[in-house]
């Protein structure tokens, strides 16, 4: 296995357009298109921006995305699978899955029944993602530490959002 390129390579070059990038793009496009029927538009936009960040980022950005993405969404998947059989909130939860990390921050600005709430929570999710991406790009250890903190924050945020969905 070869060592990753130096930081000069990461800052100066784009990722090469090769078969691996093409197959990864096709896989992400298939995942995105399979979610068309069950997720909201804002969720699809959040997922598409995160996928494009992975696809066209340098190796530092790709490493950071591979650590942050599961750390941001694993707690929400756990809360989703927690109450089986499904409750009334589950379909709303699935539709809003990709912008759930910013939902609590969005509810501080707008109440959840306002039409612009999905836009605000999507922007909050993307802001959180890119704010955490910057320190996670420094090194592998920084990416691990950042993802550990993100898991703890996502667990707490997921618990609060889960309770909000159960109340409504």
Residue frames relative to the residue before (quaternion, step in Angstrom):
aa qw qx qy qz dx dy dz
X 1.0000 0.0000 0.0000 0.0000 0.00 0.00 0.00
X 0.3621 -0.7494 0.5149 0.2055 3.54 -0.87 0.91
X 0.5455 -0.6049 0.4719 0.3372 3.52 -1.22 0.55
X 0.5546 -0.5985 0.4378 0.3776 3.57 -1.07 0.56
X 0.5990 -0.5829 0.3973 0.3790 3.57 -1.10 0.57
X 0.6204 -0.5477 0.4034 0.3903 3.53 -1.24 0.36
X 0.6728 -0.5080 0.3477 0.4103 3.55 -1.27 0.31
X 0.5673 0.5762 -0.3949 0.4362 3.59 1.15 -0.48
X 0.6444 0.5137 -0.3220 0.4660 3.59 1.00 -0.81
X 0.6520 0.5222 -0.3183 0.4482 3.56 1.02 -0.77
X 0.7218 0.4405 -0.2564 0.4683 3.58 0.95 -0.79
X 0.7504 0.4470 -0.2229 0.4329 3.58 1.01 -0.72
X 0.7917 0.3092 -0.1539 0.5040 3.62 1.03 -0.63
X 0.4318 -0.6331 0.5710 0.2944 3.48 -1.30 0.45
X 0.5880 -0.5467 0.4221 0.4209 3.61 -1.16 0.30
X 0.5305 -0.6469 0.4328 0.3358 3.60 -0.98 0.74
X 0.4061 -0.6776 0.5572 0.2556 3.54 -1.15 0.67
X 0.2127 0.7824 -0.5470 0.2083 3.55 -0.07 1.32
X 0.7445 -0.4047 0.2775 0.4527 3.58 -1.28 -0.08
X 0.6210 0.5474 -0.3556 0.4339 3.59 1.01 -0.69
X 0.6522 0.4910 -0.3106 0.4869 3.59 0.98 -0.81
X 0.6478 0.5245 -0.3163 0.4529 3.58 0.99 -0.82
X 0.6847 0.4704 -0.2879 0.4764 3.60 0.88 -0.91
X 0.6325 0.5122 -0.3345 0.4751 3.59 1.02 -0.70
X 0.6461 0.5090 -0.3165 0.4726 3.58 0.99 -0.82
X 0.6557 0.5020 -0.3149 0.4679 3.59 0.98 -0.78
X 0.6372 0.5223 -0.3241 0.4649 3.59 1.01 -0.77
X 0.6791 0.4762 -0.2870 0.4793 3.57 0.92 -0.89
X 0.6324 0.5169 -0.3306 0.4729 3.60 1.05 -0.69
X 0.6411 0.5092 -0.3237 0.4742 3.61 1.02 -0.74
X 0.6377 0.5079 -0.3240 0.4800 3.58 1.00 -0.79
X 0.6644 0.5084 -0.3020 0.4571 3.56 0.90 -0.93
X 0.6984 0.4645 -0.2863 0.4631 3.61 0.87 -0.88
X 0.6198 0.5341 -0.3599 0.4484 3.62 1.10 -0.48
X 0.6803 0.4809 -0.2863 0.4732 3.59 1.20 -0.45
X 0.4032 0.7527 -0.4567 0.2496 3.60 1.26 -0.13
X 0.7288 0.4602 -0.2600 0.4353 3.59 0.82 -0.93
X 0.7925 0.3672 -0.1818 0.4517 3.60 1.00 -0.63
X 0.7267 0.3933 -0.2613 0.4990 3.62 1.13 -0.23
X 0.5687 -0.5943 0.4507 0.3467 3.52 -1.29 0.40
X 0.6739 -0.4954 0.3614 0.4120 3.55 -1.29 0.32
X 0.6669 0.5022 -0.3172 0.4500 3.58 0.89 -0.85
X 0.6173 0.5303 -0.3506 0.4636 3.60 1.07 -0.62
X 0.6571 0.5032 -0.3123 0.4663 3.57 0.98 -0.80
X 0.6303 0.5235 -0.3353 0.4649 3.60 1.04 -0.72
X 0.6428 0.5145 -0.3236 0.4663 3.61 0.95 -0.86
X 0.6746 0.4895 -0.2972 0.4658 3.59 0.87 -0.92
X 0.6513 0.5157 -0.3192 0.4560 3.59 0.97 -0.81
X 0.6615 0.4961 -0.3184 0.4636 3.62 0.91 -0.80
X 0.6529 0.4949 -0.3207 0.4753 3.59 0.98 -0.78
X 0.6472 0.5119 -0.3189 0.4662 3.61 1.01 -0.77
X 0.6623 0.4897 -0.3091 0.4755 3.60 0.96 -0.78
X 0.5961 0.5473 -0.3577 0.4661 3.58 1.11 -0.62
X 0.6621 0.4815 -0.3040 0.4872 3.57 0.99 -0.79
X 0.6875 0.5179 -0.2983 0.4125 3.58 0.81 -0.99
X 0.8198 0.2715 -0.1164 0.4906 3.57 0.77 -0.99
X 0.4925 0.6390 -0.4452 0.3884 3.58 1.22 0.32
X 0.5492 -0.5789 0.4704 0.3768 3.54 -1.26 0.32
X 0.7427 -0.4197 0.2629 0.4507 3.60 -1.24 0.07
X 0.6155 0.5339 -0.3615 0.4532 3.63 1.06 -0.56
X 0.6660 0.4936 -0.2966 0.4742 3.56 0.98 -0.86
X 0.6420 0.5192 -0.3262 0.4603 3.59 0.97 -0.80
X 0.6419 0.5122 -0.3251 0.4690 3.58 0.96 -0.84
X 0.6684 0.5013 -0.3042 0.4575 3.59 0.90 -0.89
X 0.6483 0.5056 -0.3230 0.4688 3.60 0.98 -0.80
X 0.6554 0.5189 -0.3160 0.4486 3.60 0.98 -0.80
X 0.6654 0.4533 -0.3045 0.5090 3.60 1.17 -0.45
X 0.7327 0.4700 -0.2515 0.4231 3.59 0.85 -0.95
X 0.6369 0.5705 -0.3467 0.3855 3.59 0.88 -0.87
X 0.7010 0.4216 -0.2979 0.4920 3.66 0.76 -0.84
X 0.6335 0.5366 -0.3439 0.4386 3.59 1.02 -0.70
X 0.6650 0.5029 -0.3093 0.4575 3.60 1.05 -0.69
X 0.8134 0.3347 -0.1405 0.4545 3.59 0.88 -0.89
X 0.4961 0.6750 -0.4350 0.3302 3.64 1.12 -0.32
X 0.6703 0.4887 -0.3386 0.4440 3.66 0.79 -0.78
X 0.6458 0.5184 -0.3326 0.4512 3.61 1.02 -0.67
X 0.6248 0.5096 -0.3365 0.4865 3.57 1.09 -0.67
X 0.6392 0.5212 -0.3315 0.4582 3.59 1.03 -0.73
X 0.6550 0.4829 -0.3150 0.4883 3.60 0.98 -0.80
X 0.6245 0.5500 -0.3388 0.4391 3.58 1.05 -0.71
X 0.7354 0.4063 -0.2275 0.4923 3.58 0.98 -0.81
X 0.4941 0.7212 -0.3922 0.2863 3.57 1.26 -0.24
X 0.7812 0.2555 -0.1404 0.5520 3.60 0.85 -0.91
X 0.1326 0.7834 -0.5952 0.1198 3.52 -0.19 1.23
X 0.5054 -0.1303 -0.8442 0.1220 1.86 -1.77 1.65
X 0.7076 -0.5196 0.2842 0.3854 3.51 -1.23 0.46
X 0.3262 -0.7115 0.5949 0.1831 3.48 -1.24 0.71
X 0.7168 -0.4385 0.3164 0.4402 3.55 -1.33 -0.01
X 0.6605 0.5396 -0.3144 0.4168 3.58 1.02 -0.74
X 0.5340 0.6937 -0.3955 0.2778 3.60 1.12 -0.61
X 0.6611 0.4952 -0.3248 0.4607 3.63 0.92 -0.81
X 0.6367 0.4984 -0.3306 0.4867 3.62 1.02 -0.71
X 0.6358 0.5392 -0.3201 0.4500 3.57 1.00 -0.83
X 0.6636 0.4910 -0.3020 0.4768 3.59 0.96 -0.87
X 0.6567 0.5151 -0.3157 0.4514 3.59 0.95 -0.83
X 0.7615 0.3589 -0.1874 0.5062 3.58 1.05 -0.74
X 0.2983 0.8267 -0.4566 0.1383 3.59 1.29 0.06
X 0.7495 0.4407 -0.2540 0.4236 3.59 0.72 -0.98
X 0.7363 0.3236 -0.2649 0.5320 3.61 1.16 -0.15
X 0.3103 0.7692 -0.4984 0.2524 3.61 1.16 0.50
X 0.6234 0.5494 -0.3863 0.4003 3.69 0.87 -0.64
X 0.7405 0.3817 -0.2330 0.5017 3.61 1.09 -0.53
X 0.4260 0.7424 -0.4432 0.2664 3.56 1.27 0.00
X 0.6540 0.5016 -0.3276 0.4620 3.60 0.95 -0.76
X 0.6528 0.4883 -0.3131 0.4872 3.58 1.00 -0.80
X 0.6458 0.5181 -0.3189 0.4613 3.59 1.03 -0.71
X 0.6637 0.5010 -0.3144 0.4579 3.59 1.04 -0.71
X 0.5796 0.5563 -0.3870 0.4526 3.59 1.21 -0.25
X 0.6946 0.4499 -0.2614 0.4968 3.59 1.17 -0.60
X 0.7981 0.0544 0.0102 0.6000 3.59 0.87 -1.01
X 0.4968 -0.6110 0.4990 0.3617 3.60 -1.12 0.47
X 0.6316 -0.6015 0.3380 0.3536 3.62 -1.04 0.70
X 0.6825 0.4954 -0.3168 0.4340 3.64 1.08 -0.39
X 0.4971 0.6317 -0.4402 0.4000 3.62 1.25 0.06
X 0.5499 -0.6513 0.4003 0.3365 3.65 -0.87 0.85
X 0.6914 0.4733 -0.2950 0.4594 3.62 1.03 -0.60
X 0.4065 0.7382 -0.4614 0.2774 3.60 1.24 0.02
X 0.6508 0.5112 -0.3285 0.4552 3.61 0.94 -0.80
X 0.6354 0.5195 -0.3355 0.4624 3.58 1.01 -0.72
X 0.6685 0.4960 -0.2983 0.4670 3.58 0.91 -0.92
X 0.6845 0.4641 -0.3060 0.4717 3.61 0.88 -0.83
X 0.6166 0.5257 -0.3498 0.4702 3.63 1.09 -0.58
X 0.6544 0.4926 -0.3090 0.4834 3.58 0.96 -0.83
X 0.6393 0.5114 -0.3283 0.4712 3.60 1.01 -0.72
X 0.6382 0.5168 -0.3261 0.4683 3.61 1.01 -0.76
X 0.6848 0.4676 -0.2904 0.4775 3.59 0.88 -0.90
X 0.6197 0.5285 -0.3449 0.4666 3.61 1.03 -0.68
X 0.6480 0.5065 -0.3089 0.4777 3.56 0.98 -0.84
X 0.6522 0.5266 -0.3120 0.4472 3.57 0.92 -0.93
X 0.7309 0.4208 -0.2544 0.4732 3.60 0.77 -0.97
X 0.6087 0.5322 -0.3613 0.4645 3.60 1.10 -0.53
X 0.6938 0.4417 -0.2724 0.4993 3.60 1.06 -0.69
X 0.5780 0.5995 -0.3702 0.4116 3.57 1.18 -0.46
X 0.6176 0.5780 -0.3469 0.4051 3.59 1.03 -0.75
X 0.7324 0.3750 -0.2821 0.4934 3.69 0.68 -0.84
X 0.6262 0.5570 -0.3484 0.4199 3.61 1.10 -0.56
X 0.6102 0.5685 -0.3508 0.4258 3.62 1.19 -0.37
X 0.5077 0.6913 -0.4170 0.3010 3.62 1.16 -0.44
X 0.7705 -0.1931 0.1700 0.5832 3.58 0.77 -1.04
X 0.6762 -0.4650 0.3650 0.4397 3.55 -1.30 0.08
X 0.6531 0.5095 -0.3180 0.4613 3.58 0.97 -0.81
X 0.6376 0.5094 -0.3268 0.4766 3.59 1.01 -0.73
X 0.6318 0.5184 -0.3315 0.4715 3.60 1.04 -0.73
X 0.6510 0.5040 -0.3156 0.4719 3.61 0.98 -0.78
X 0.6660 0.4977 -0.3038 0.4651 3.58 0.91 -0.89
X 0.6569 0.5075 -0.3080 0.4648 3.57 0.94 -0.88
X 0.6784 0.4807 -0.3061 0.4637 3.59 0.90 -0.83
X 0.6062 0.5419 -0.3567 0.4600 3.61 1.09 -0.56
X 0.6528 0.4905 -0.3027 0.4917 3.56 0.99 -0.82
X 0.6444 0.5296 -0.3167 0.4517 3.57 1.01 -0.82
X 0.6229 0.5322 -0.3485 0.4554 3.61 1.00 -0.73
X 0.6604 0.4999 -0.3135 0.4645 3.60 0.92 -0.85
X 0.6678 0.4849 -0.3004 0.4781 3.59 0.91 -0.89
X 0.6642 0.5048 -0.3088 0.4568 3.60 0.96 -0.82
X 0.6087 0.5395 -0.3550 0.4608 3.60 1.07 -0.65
X 0.6864 0.4672 -0.2847 0.4790 3.57 0.89 -0.92
X 0.6583 0.4983 -0.3023 0.4764 3.58 0.94 -0.88
X 0.6509 0.5204 -0.3108 0.4570 3.58 0.99 -0.83
X 0.6275 0.5316 -0.3316 0.4622 3.57 1.04 -0.74
X 0.6725 0.4862 -0.2955 0.4734 3.58 0.92 -0.89
X 0.6757 0.4809 -0.2983 0.4725 3.61 0.87 -0.92
X 0.6143 0.5482 -0.3350 0.4581 3.58 1.05 -0.76
X 0.6712 0.4833 -0.2963 0.4776 3.59 0.94 -0.85
X 0.6213 0.5323 -0.3376 0.4654 3.59 1.08 -0.71
X 0.6603 0.4884 -0.3112 0.4782 3.60 0.98 -0.78
X 0.6511 0.5170 -0.3215 0.4532 3.60 1.01 -0.78
X 0.6427 0.5245 -0.3264 0.4531 3.61 1.09 -0.68
X 0.6798 0.4722 -0.2954 0.4771 3.57 0.94 -0.94
